[in-house]
Amino acid sequence: MKRREVIRLGTTGLALGALGFGFGRSALAQQKMVLKAADVHPLGYPTVEAVVRLGKKLEAQTEGRLSVQMFPSMQLGGEKEMIEQAQVGALQFARISVGPMGPVVDELNVFNMPFVFRDVPHMQKVIDGAIGDEMLAKLTNSPQSKVVGLAWMDAGARSVYNSKKPIKSIDDLKGLKIRMMGNPIFVDTMNALGGNGIAMGFDQLYSAMQTGVVDGAENNPPSYESGKHFQVAKYYSLTEHLIIPEILIFSRVTWDKLSAADQALLKKVGKEAQLEERKLWADKEKESMDLIKKAGIEVLTFTPDQKKRFQDAVKPVWDKYGGKYADLVKRIQAVN
Ligand code: BDP
């Protein structure tokens, strides 16, 4: 008798538990959710605009159940802080450079190696293809990342700017204090190029240049222009030493609370945002170049021979880190 009671209770308890779980999940799935998104760039910047549009689509496709609230312009801090907030679920979307993501998931660092891509179209083919998918999965499945890799975004090529003098050849970089993103690969890259690499958050950079803590930095034309860096660092040289894609991450804590249908929807709108951002990027890059030239910025370019000197100079960086990524690098090089 006793035993039967226990068994019955046990079964009822289990059934109730399952029911309760079922209710809980579908109730949650029906709940309105405002997903917070952050970016270091201002409204209107391609990456910000792409996520704002993604939010509008989500809202339309879920009849207002899911929406996105954007916090642009470093309102929530630099990228390191954004990653941390996404990891604890204080933030859902964070659009960040692969630069600061490398120290979290080492495999991603292959994209942070100097001159790893031949040019921007090569990088685009890699992130759009199998390697891009694999790297997103690596980020998602890595236990320490605590984020889901949703999509890639374009950020062109990064080039050096400074307040001291025009960089006409690699020799001119000697001794200049150049801010780099927080990742040892970048500091080593700048040091190999002859400069003095200093790791610092994007949020501290403008004032660091203004006060002379650093002589300059390196970035793509849209960041150089929209961050108003050209106002304090007038010499821009198209070294294009790094072509680093950007990544849209989503908080794992929040992800695990979503229904499978919502997760699939997020992946779909994420992929669409990847392609949409690319068009916005191309327009913004032209616009930024025009704006800085109009502002009197001297934009210096290099011949292939001069460029080769930059490429040769980063050999120590490849010697130090490249071995780990050798197989992946071969596959990247094979992408045509
Ligand atoms: C910009 C990236 C941004 C980085 C910034 C940087 O879009 O994600 O935070 O560079 O240099 O190009 O930190």
Residues whose N, C-alpha, C, O or C-beta is under 5 A from the ligand:
A	BS01	BDP	V40 E79 R95 I96 S97 A155 M181 F202 E218 N219 N220 S223
